[in-house]
Amino acid sequence: MTQRIVCHFSCGAASAVAAKLAIARHGEVEIINAYVAEEHEDNRRFLADCERWFGRPVTVLRDEKYGASTDEVWKRERYMRGLRGASCTRALKGKMLDGFRRPGDVTVIGYTAEEQDRFEDFVERHPDITAKAPLIEAGLFKADCLAMIERAGIELPLMYRLGYRNANCVGCIKGGKGYWNKIRVDFPTRFEAVAAIEESLGARAYLFPPKQTGGQRTSLRDLLPHEG
């Protein structure tokens, strides 16, 4: 079986540059993206721009069980995030990417030079996956990737332009207090929607654990405007 080079493209600047480096090094690569309904719609525009930059298409994987929706995962699984991580990440991205993988694949991931620890943790947790991080190998940081995308004449995803560090979902449950206070200002309707789901699941689903609050778990509705 021919070995495949498979690039995980998240519609972020780092994964885009990692895919571009993989293409330059290996020529034939597969670029895959796991669609999530709650990402900002501008991510699809960025994906199309990157396809032209890559000179090849991106294969978009889409979950059917939950309609590719984080909200549906939370409601139906009655779990948002905790020691097991984020339920939506596993259901909508992890399972899609795992289903695409074949034995012998080399997986290219967009970890940047400041994320060496994250990459090492990924390798340790997934001994069955041959993973490569070309950005780390090249010594490229997040800022380098943002600059490279702009030099290529590609407009960064709107979430970056609004001041967010990543172009993931609008209202990512991995975000901290400052992030959620910004979401409350920029996307008030989305803030209310996630807060309502959190409330419906009870205190065990509150997004801010004791270690972040110095006591009990704290809900989005209890978040003070100055925090973070």
Phi, psi and omega in degrees: 000133180292133179289132178258143170259113186245118181261128176273113183250117185260007187073022175251164182296317183295314181292331177294315180291322178299318178295319180298318178295321179295321178296316180297325184276320189249343181080276182275115176223160172252132180245123184235148180225134176264113183288138175229127187299328185275001172291155178295141184299338179294341176300327179291324175297317179297319178301315180296319178297320180290326176303318178293322179292319179291329185078022180199159183282159173257128176278119182262121177263140183222123178295140178254331183301317183248012182064027180058026185249126176299319182301319180293322177300310183299316183293315186281326178273345182054045181202134179251293178209158181179211181298334179275004182089199181269125182298324183291322180299315181293315185289320189262338180244304184305310183292325178295314182292321178297321181293335180277336188290143174241154175303134178094351178297147168255121184262123180260124184236144186274042174289135181267174186301330179278001181247029179305318180297320179296319180294316179297322178295320178298313180299319181293322183280343182231068182295344180275355183250130173273106186248144176232145178233084185298334179290321177293317179300325182270357181070031182266131179264171180304316180299324178298318181294317178301317181293321180295320178297316180293322178294334178282358179082019181257128177288130180296153177305149185304324182300323175296315184293339176275355176106005179276153183282337183225163179253042181270205186301151171284106186092061180279129184287356174274352182288155179268193185294317179297318177302312184289331174292327176289320176300320180300326179279313186281325184225067185301324179295319179292320177304313181295322181296315180291321178299322180294319178295316179303313180297320183295335181269349177091178187301330182292344181263357182304139189285335184257108183287168182307324183294340178266345186242352180074021181183242182273164175299145184238139181270166176299321182293337178272356182291123180277143186304334183271353187284147174091000000 
